[in-house]
């Protein structure tokens, strides 16, 4: 019996290791698929805009034409600039207007059969110090932020992304690890082994791009609770029981299921980053930030697990968890401070959910708090359906909640919807802080955004302030603005929010 138990345990542990490795590879494929899906959305907008730029009937680079280019950029979500091209030179753009003398179009890194030229990383036209990806065809050109694609990749991945045209391949971006893809067949949904490591391959079904990805530092198999579970099952019910449970545990260990387990067991936690008035540094509120440490003890990027929650359809549970936890942790403090506001990030599905506002109102009544104690933040990316979102936002504001557009700024330059969505404030993206280092004050578009917000009657919160020079610049630019960043405080636990 002892020999049988030992043999069954060893076999169960071996199967457990295979299960854990397989699940890690499945998770890697999910992360790669998530990148491909989001990059397809960006590519679709860029190609559509390219056609629109080239279809203008006005005289090239006339005042009317430049205005049209600007309208194209303002109505987009990802574009940085739109330009007209003639004889291999830029003659005008949405940012620089008429260009005299004309600037040569950069040498393309990659060309497609239909005549589109791609330059992956080149100085941005009319934006000093910035880098851009440029797509050019015929007399039209558009550009996107050079880092908009890389910022969508989960930080736990080693990866390479290639553009494919027949037998021609061109490396688009990579994590730094040498992943030779020049002579390796790439099949969507398949796996390949490079240097003893297994890479998941995901390819776009619309555009000519593929990603090969593997976990940068896979968690130790021995650290996984699955191994202990397999060992116990091997001892108790032998090889047959271990084989039966192997499949069940493998399915239950996906990213989405891990997140659901953490949500229902209360293992997600909230930290709060204070928001201050720039004029006197007085704290007026804080942003509630969700954090998750997975079963291996590693922190999971909020972008990654929020994306999984949205894809698996339980982002509403996440939002309700955050609201319940904020009211439980800060209810007493907020009742003593009626002018202090905590903002919570919400998804588009929350705003469009008819049950969300009644839930929020009921919880506030239970906590004895006014609606003004809780503000709601939505990202630019969630406002694509502006008509439906506008109605949902109006209901929230009528109930007494302030609504903010979060991460407003350089990566997603759609400005026109602000006049259609009646929000209370914008939170200016932290990338402007880096811009103050990389270029002179007069080259940043921050003054134009501030002026636009003032015309629309919007309040402003400047995110990512880490240095006094940055705070002083925005205080001069917008004396009534609020600020958020490490200069004032890092995110802290609830017990320290009012005690530091």
N, C-alpha and C positions, 0 to 999 in steps of 0.2 A: 504493500500500500504506500509505504514511504517512497519507494522508487517510482511508482506511478504518479504520485503527487509531485515529486521533483521534476519528472519528465514533462508532465502536463503544465507545470508552472513555467519551465524554460520555454516550451513551445508557445504558451500564452504570452510571455514577455516578448518573444521574437515577433509574434503577430502584432502585439501592441506597438512595438517599435515601427513596424511597417505602416500601421494605421496612423501613428503620429506623423511620420514622414509624409505619408500620402496626404494627410489633412493640411500639413504645412504647404505642400505643393498646390493643393486646391485653393488655399487662402491666397497664395501668390498669384494664381491665375485670376482670382476674383479682383485683386488689386490692379492687375494689368488690364483686365477687361474694363474696369472702372475708368482707367486712364484713356483707353481707346475710345470709349463712349463719349467722354467729355471733350477729347480732342476732335472727334468727328463734328461735334456741335460747333466748335470754333471754326473748323475748316469750312463747314457749310456756310456760315455767315460771311467768311472772307471771300469765298468764290462768288456768292450771290452779289456781294458788294462790288467785286471786281467787274462783273458784267454790267452792273448799274452805272459804275463810273465811266465805262467805255461807251455807254449808249447815249450820252448826252448830245443834244442837238445844237447847243449854244457854241459860239466861237470858242476854241480852245483857250483856256486861261483868261477869258473875259471876267469881268466882275460878277456877272450872273453865274458863270461856270464855277468860280471859286466858292460862291455861296452855296451852290448845289453840292459841291464836294463836302462842305462843312455840314450840310444837312444829312448827308449820307452817314458821316461819322457820328453825329449826334444821335441818330436814330438806331445806331448799332450798339452791341453790348461789349464787343471785344476789340474793335478797330482802334488804332491810334491815329492814323492818317490815311487820306485818300489823295492821289496825285495823278496828274496827266503827263504823259510821256510822248516825246517826239524826237526822232533821230537819235535814240539812245540817251536822251537827257530828260531830267525832270524840269518842266517849265512852270509848274505851279503845284501847290498842295493846300490841303485844308488848314494846315498849321502856319505855313510860311506865306501863303498867298502867292502872288506872282514872284517867280524866282529869276533874278537878273544879276549875273549871268546864269544860264541854266546849269544844273549840276548833273554830272554823268550818272547814269544808272549803274549800280554796282554789278560787278561780274557775278553772274548767277552760280550758285553751288550745284543746282539741279534743274533740269529741264524735262518737261513732259512731252508726250507725243502731240498733244493738242496746242503746243506753243506757249505754255505757261512756264515762267522762270521763277525759281525760288532762291532767295539769298537768306540763309538761316540766321546770321548774326552780323549785323552791320550798323554803323551809326545811324540813329533815327533822324530823318529829315526834319529840320526845323526845331528839334528838341535837343539842345546841347547836352552832352554827357550821357544821353540815353541810348540804348541799343534796341534794335528792332529786327523782326523777321519781315522780309519784303516779298510780295508776290506781284509779278508784273506780266502782263499780256497785252500785246498790241499797244494801244495808246493809254492804257489804264494801269494803275498800280495802287496797291493797298499795303499797309503795314500793321503789324501787331507787336505788342510788347515782347521782347526777346525771351523773357522768362515766364510768360504766361503758361507755356506747356510744361516746363520743368517743375513749376510750383504745384502742378496737379499730381505729381508722382509721389507716392507714399515714401516717407523718409527711410523706411526699413528695407527698401529694395535696392539691389544691384541691378542695373538695367542698361539696355541699349535700345534706341529707337532708330529705325532706318527708313528712308524713303526708297521705294522700289519702283522701277520702271523697266519692265521686261527683265533682262539679265543685269541691268545697271542698278547698283545700289549706292546710296550715299548716307553716311552716318549723320543723323539729325542731331541727336544729343545722347549722352551717356553719363553714368554716375561717376566715371573716372576709372573703373575697373576695365581692363582690356577684355572685351567680349568680341572675338573675331566672328563677324557674320557674313563676310564677303562670299564664302564658298559653301555656306551651310544652308540646306533647304529649309525654308520657313513655311510651315503649314499652320493655319489658324486653328487653335485649340489643341495642338500637339505639344510635345515636350522634346527637348534635346539636351544632350549632355556635353558640357564644355569644361575642360579642365577638372573632371571628376565631380562637377556640380550639375544638378538638374535644373534647367531653365524652362519656364512656362512661356509659350509663344502665343501671342494674341495679335491678330491683324484686323485692320478695318475692312469691312465688306463694301465700303463706299469709296475710300481714298487709298492711295498707294503708300501705306505705312504699316509697319509691324513693330511690336515690342517684344523683346526677350527679357525675362525678369526672373530673379531668384532672391530669396531672403538674404540680406547682407550678413546678418549674424543669427542663424537659426537657433532658437532656444534649445538648450540641451534636452535630449530625449528623456534623460533620467529625471529632469526637473518637472516633467509633465505628470499631473495626477493620473493620467490615463495608464501609465506604466504600473503604478501601485494598484490601480483597479484591476488591471489584467492579471497581476500576480495573485491577488486575492481570489479572483474568480478561478484562476488555474488551480489553486490549492483546494477550493471548495467543490468545484464541479468538473474539474479536469479539462481535457482538451476540447471536448465538444461544447462545453459551456463557454470556454474562452473564445472559440471560433464564432459562436452565436452572438456574444456580446461585443465582439470586435467591431462589427459593422455598425451596431447601435451607437457605441461610443464615438466612432469616427464621425457619424452624422451629427452627433450632439455637440461636437467640438468646433463647428464652423464659427467664423467671426460673429455672424449674426446671432447664433445661439449663445455664444459666450456673453455677448452684450445683453441679450435678454435675461440671462441668468444673473449677471451683475446688477441689472436694473431691478429685478424682482427681489434680490437679496439685499438691496440697499448698499451695494459696494461702490457705486458711483459717488463722487463727492463734489462739493461746490466750493470754489474759492471766489473771492471778491476783489476786483481792482477798483480802487477809489477814483472818482471823477471830481475835479476841483475847478473853481473859478480861477482863470488865469490872472485876473486883476488882483486878487488878495489871497489866493491859494486855499481858500476855504472849501472844505469838502461839501459837495451838494448831493452826491449820489455815488453809486458804484455799479459796475457791471458784474452780473453773476456768470461765472465761467465753469463749465462742466469738465471734470477730469476723471480718467479711468486708467487704472493699473490692471493689466490682465492677469491671468492665472500664473504666468511665468514671472511676475513681478516687474514687467516692463510697462512703461507708460505708452498708451496708444494715442496717436495724433487725433485731436478732435475732428479735423477734416475727414479722417479715414472712418472713424466710427459713426459720425453723423451721416456720412454718405451711405454707409451700410444700413443704418436705421431708416433712411429715406427710401433706399431701394427695396428693403424688406417690408416696408409699410408700417413701421411702428414708431415713427418719429414723433407722433402725437403723444405716445406714452412717455417718451423722453422729456418733451416739453412740460407735461403735467408733473412729472417727477421733480423737475427743476423748480417749478412754481411751488409745489408742496414743501420741498426742502427749504427754499428761501423763506417762506412764511413761517415754517417751524423754527428756523435758526434765528431769524431777525425780527419776528413779529413784535416782541416786546420793545426792541430798540426803535422800530419804525413807528410804533404808537407814540413813543416819547418824542419822535422827530418827524412831525407831519410834513416838513419841507424836504425831507431826504427821500430820494427815489432810487430804487434798485431796478436796473434794466435787465430783461431776460430775452435771449435770442429765440425767435420763433421761425418756423418754416412756413412756406406758402400754404401748405396743406392745413396748418393750424388756422391761418387767417380765413381760409375758405370753408373751414369746418363750422357748421352752424351750432355745434354743441360746445365749441371752445369758449366763447364769451360767457355763456351761462355758467360753465365750470369755473372760470376765473372769478366771476362776480360772487358765486357761492362761497368760494374759498376766502375771498376778501371779507365777506360778511362774517364768516366764522372767525377770522383773525381780528375783526374789529378795525379794519383798515379802509382808508379811502382808495378809490381807483388810482389816484395820482401817485400812490406809493410804488406802483409797479409800472415801469415803462416797457415797451416792446420794440425789439430791434429786428429788422429784416434786411437781408443782404440785397445788393443790386441784382444778383442772379435770380432771386426769387420773384422779381417784379415783372417778368416777361409779359404775363397776361395782365396788363395794367388796368383794363376795364374791370375784370372780376376782382383783382386785388384792391382797386380803388374803392369798390363798394364795401369790401371787408374791412379795409383800414378806416373808412368813414364810420362804420359801426363801433369799432374799438375807440375811436376818438370821441364819438358821441357819448360813450360810456364813461369817459373821463381819463382814458389812458393816453399818454404821449407815445407817438410812434416815430421811430428813428430809422433812417436808411444807414445801415452799417457798412463799413469798408468802402465808403464812397471815394472814388479817385482814379488813379492812373491806369490800373489794369483793365477796368471795365468802364469805358468812357461814355456810356449812354447817359446824356444829360437831359434829353427832351422829356423823359417821363416825369421829371420832377414837377412840371407844370400841370400834369394830369393826376398824379398821386398827391393828395392833400395830406402830407405828413407834417410833423412838427419840427424835425431837425435832421441834419445829416452828420454822420461821424466820418471825418475826413481821414482817408486811408493813411496808415503809418509809412507808406512808401515815400510820402512827401518829406519825411525826416531825412531819409537817405539822399533825397534830391538836394536838400540844402547843403549836404557835404559835397556832392558831385558837381554842382553847377552854381552859378551866382544867383542871388536873390531875384534879379530881374529876369532870369531865364525860366523860372518855375511858373507854372500856370496857377499856383495857389491863389494869387490875387484875383484872378478871373473867377475862380470857384467861389471865393468869399463874396465877391461883388454879386454874383448870380444868386447866392443864398440870401443875401440881404434884400435883393429886389423881390425875391419870392417870399420874404418874411420868415425864413427858416433860421432856427438856432443852429449853432455849430459846436461839435465836440472834436477836438484835435487829438487823434490817437497816436500812440507810439512816441511821446515826448520823453527823451532820455537826457537832454542837456539843457542847461540854462539858456544857451544861445538860441535853441529851437523855441523855447517858451517865450523868450523876449521877442523873437521875430513874429510869432503869431499873435502875441499880445498887442504889438504895434498894428498888425494887419487887421485884427478883429478883437477890439478891446472887451467885448461882451462874451467872447467865446469861452467854452469850458475846455479843460485839458485832461488827458489820461495817459499815463505812461510811468516808466520806472523812475523818472525824476521825482515823482510825487510818492509813488509806492508800488511795489510789486504786488501781485495778487496774494491775498492773505486769507486765512481761515476766518469764519464768522466771528469767533471769539476775539480776534485782533482787529476787526474792522473799525471799531469805535474806541479801541484802547491804545492805538499807536498814532 
